[in-house]
Amino acid sequence: MDMLGVVARLNTVSADTCIQWLSDVAVDRWLLGGSAGGGPMSLSRRLLLTWLFTYVGGLGLYYLVATADFLLVFFALRRWLVPDYVPDWPSVRREVAYSTRSLAVMAAMTTPTEVAIQLGHSRVYHDPNEFGWAYLIASPFLFLLFTDSVIYWVHRGLHHRWVYKYVHKPHHSFVQTTPYAAFAFHPMDGYLQGVAYQAFVFVFPFQAALHMASLAFVAMWTINIHDRVSFGIPGVNGARHHTVHHLTFKANYGQYFTFWDWVCGTWRDPDSLGVAGKETAASSQLLEEEVYGKKYL
C-alpha cells in the first residue's frame, strides 16, 4: 500500500466512525428498519452505543485473548512453563465472573470521557500529516512512558493501607493468577488505573487509529502480565514481576517498565524472592495482615 493509501486508511479508523456505523446501520437500518443515517445522533444514543461498544469490545477481547493465553500457557506448554500448576477451577470461575461484571461498570465509567473524545474535545486527530510522521511513530512510545509513570503512582496509592481494603483488595484476592484475572478489579480500581489512558489524549496529540490500537494493546498486556510467564527482558515489568506483586503486595507497581520501581526502591527481582522462571515458590508469599495489619483489613 502506498503512503496515500496509508493516510486514507488511518483517516477512516476511529472510535467515532465505529459508533457512527452502529448508529446508522445497526440501529437505524437493522433494528428500526429505516434508512441508514437518519439524522444527527442524539447524545443519549451516543452514550449508550459507546458503552455497548466499549463493553462488548472489551469483553470479546478479554474472552478471546485470555482464553488463548490460558490454553497455551497452562495446558499446551504447561510442561515447560508452569509444570507445578494445579488448576484451581473455582478461582478461575471467580476471575471470569468478576471480570465480566466489572468490565460493564468500568465501561460505563469511561463512557463520558470517550464521548468527549468523539465530539472533538481532546487532542485526538485523524490525518497523520497533521503532526508529521516522525511524531506519529514516536507517539505510541510516548503513550507507554506517560501512562506507565501515572499508573505507577496510582497503583502505589491504591496500596496505601487507608485505601487498599476499600478498592484494591478484591484484585489481590487472586494470588496464583491466570490470564482471566486481568480485569478482576473493583470497578473504581479499574477506572482509576485507566485514567492515564484517557488523560493522555487530552495532553498529547494522538492519531485516532493509534488511540484505538493502544487501548487494545493495554487490554492484551494486562492479560499477559497475569499469566505468570515472561521472557525476562531487562527493564520490562513482565508477568514474573507482576507475580511478585501479587505475592508480596508491596513491590513492582509498574505497568510496563521497572523504571519507577528502580527509582523509588520498590523493585524486587523475581529470582531473589523465589519466583523461578517456571514456577512460583510458595515461600515468597506474604499474608495481607503481615503487610497492612489486621485493623486495616
ZIPE-V23212 format. One record per residue. RES is the residue in one small letter. D_FIRST is the distance of its C-alpha to the first C-alpha in whole Angstrom. Layout:
[[RES	D_FIRST] [RES	D_FIRST]]
//
This chain:
[[m	0] [d	4] [m	7] [l	8] [g	6] [v	7] [v	10] [a	10] [r	10] [l	12] [n	15] [t	15] [v	16] [s	20] [a	23] [d	24] [t	22] [c	23] [i	27] [q	26] [w	25] [l	28] [s	30] [d	29] [v	28] [a	30] [v	33] [d	34] [r	33] [w	33] [l	36] [l	38] [g	37] [g	36] [s	33] [a	30] [g	30] [g	34] [g	34] [p	34] [m	34] [s	37] [l	37] [s	39] [r	36] [r	33] [l	35] [l	36] [l	32] [t	31] [w	34] [l	33] [f	29] [t	30] [y	33] [v	31] [g	28] [g	30] [l	32] [g	29] [l	28] [y	31] [y	32] [l	29] [v	29] [a	32] [t	33] [a	31] [d	32] [f	36] [l	36] [l	34] [v	36] [f	39] [f	39] [a	37] [l	37] [r	41] [r	43] [w	41] [l	40] [v	42] [p	45] [d	48] [y	46] [v	48] [p	46] [d	48] [w	47] [p	49] [s	47] [v	44] [r	45] [r	46] [e	42] [v	40] [a	43] [y	43] [s	39] [t	39] [r	41] [s	40] [l	37] [a	38] [v	40] [m	38] [a	35] [a	38] [m	39] [t	35] [t	34] [p	36] [t	34] [e	31] [v	32] [a	33] [i	29] [q	28] [l	30] [g	29] [h	32] [s	30] [r	27] [v	24] [y	22] [h	18] [d	17] [p	15] [n	17] [e	20] [f	21] [g	19] [w	16] [a	19] [y	21] [l	18] [i	18] [a	21] [s	22] [p	22] [f	24] [l	26] [f	26] [l	28] [l	30] [f	32] [t	32] [d	33] [s	36] [v	37] [i	37] [y	39] [w	42] [v	42] [h	42] [r	45] [g	46] [l	46] [h	48] [h	51] [r	54] [w	55] [v	51] [y	50] [k	53] [y	51] [v	48] [h	46] [k	49] [p	48] [h	44] [h	47] [s	49] [f	46] [v	47] [q	45] [t	42] [t	39] [p	36] [y	37] [a	39] [a	36] [f	37] [a	41] [f	42] [h	44] [p	42] [m	43] [d	42] [g	39] [y	38] [l	40] [q	37] [g	34] [v	36] [a	34] [y	30] [q	31] [a	33] [f	30] [v	28] [f	31] [v	32] [f	28] [p	25] [f	22] [q	19] [a	20] [a	17] [l	18] [h	22] [m	21] [a	19] [s	22] [l	25] [a	24] [f	24] [v	27] [a	28] [m	27] [w	29] [t	32] [i	32] [n	32] [i	34] [h	37] [d	37] [r	39] [v	37] [s	35] [f	34] [g	36] [i	33] [p	35] [g	35] [v	33] [n	35] [g	35] [a	36] [r	39] [h	40] [h	40] [t	42] [v	45] [h	44] [h	45] [l	48] [t	49] [f	48] [k	49] [a	46] [n	42] [y	41] [g	38] [q	35] [y	32] [f	34] [t	38] [f	38] [w	40] [d	42] [w	43] [v	44] [c	46] [g	48] [t	46] [w	44] [r	46] [d	45] [p	44] [d	46] [s	49] [l	50] [g	50] [v	46] [a	45] [g	42] [k	43] [e	45] [t	47] [a	50] [a	52] [s	55] [s	52] [q	52] [l	54] [l	56] [e	55] [e	58] [e	58] [v	56] [y	57] [g	60] [k	61] [k	62] [y	59] [l	57]]
//
